[in-house]
Amino acid sequence: MALRGVWQLHKLIVSYCDWGGSSRGIRAFMESQLPVFKEKNPQLEVVTELIRGQHPHLKGFYKNKNQRVICVKNMDPEDIFLHASRLRNALGRKVVKLRTRHVTKHPSVQGTWTTAMKC
């Protein structure tokens, strides 16, 4: 996703094994869909990395120095393309867990309003 017109993902590393069975889907992805993905995203540096004896994964590096790693073990090429697209569309921000459903800077003294309130 672009933040103020600038794509946030600047590097995508595709790691795979040329021998292992869990990398079968990513090898098919690299033959069929990765060239199209590179062509449609010229702003993105796509690097393939051969790591023998390891499960395949996608690693995305963002402009704000964060990185995300997604394991694509035993996935189809379509699923791997979906994960690569999600990495490209993400902003790279850390996921923040919310403590409550209602987020406000000034909480109510009387409590939050609900539809089940009875007089």
JOVENHU-V628485 format. One record per residue. N is the residue number from 1. PHI is phi in whole degrees, -180 to 180 (none if undefined). D_FIRST is the distance of its C-alpha to the first C-alpha in whole Angstrom. Layout:
{{N,PHI,D_FIRST} {N,PHI,D_FIRST}}
This chain:
{{1,none,0} {2,-98,4} {3,-110,7} {4,58,10} {5,82,9} {6,-117,8} {7,-66,6} {8,-86,7} {9,-82,8} {10,-113,11} {11,-149,14} {12,-127,14} {13,-106,18} {14,-104,19} {15,-104,23} {16,-151,25} {17,-118,29} {18,-83,31} {19,-116,34} {20,-69,33} {21,-74,32} {22,-73,29} {23,-96,28} {24,-60,29} {25,-67,26} {26,-74,23} {27,-68,26} {28,-67,26} {29,-63,22} {30,-68,23} {31,-79,25} {32,-99,24} {33,-107,20} {34,-66,19} {35,-61,20} {36,-68,18} {37,-63,15} {38,-65,16} {39,-67,17} {40,-79,14} {41,-125,12} {42,-70,14} {43,-75,12} {44,-106,12} {45,-91,15} {46,-108,16} {47,-122,20} {48,-101,22} {49,-133,24} {50,-90,28} {51,-126,29} {52,-79,32} {53,80,33} {54,-120,30} {55,-74,27} {56,-74,24} {57,-154,21} {58,-110,17} {59,-125,16} {60,-110,13} {61,-111,13} {62,-107,11} {63,-67,12} {64,-90,13} {65,70,16} {66,-90,15} {67,-141,15} {68,-131,15} {69,-121,17} {70,-124,17} {71,-79,21} {72,-118,21} {73,-63,25} {74,58,27} {75,-100,24} {76,-76,24} {77,-59,22} {78,-67,20} {79,-67,19} {80,-67,18} {81,-63,16} {82,-63,14} {83,-68,14} {84,-65,12} {85,-68,10} {86,-68,9} {87,-63,9} {88,-64,6} {89,-81,4} {90,-75,5} {91,-86,6} {92,87,9} {93,-79,11} {94,-71,15} {95,-81,16} {96,-107,19} {97,-82,21} {98,-83,23} {99,-80,27} {100,-132,27} {101,-75,26} {102,-109,26} {103,-108,25} {104,-150,27} {105,-82,28} {106,-123,31} {107,-69,32} {108,-73,35} {109,-73,39} {110,-83,40} {111,105,37} {112,-83,34} {113,-83,35} {114,-131,35} {115,-77,37} {116,-90,39} {117,-73,41} {118,-122,45} {119,-89,48}}
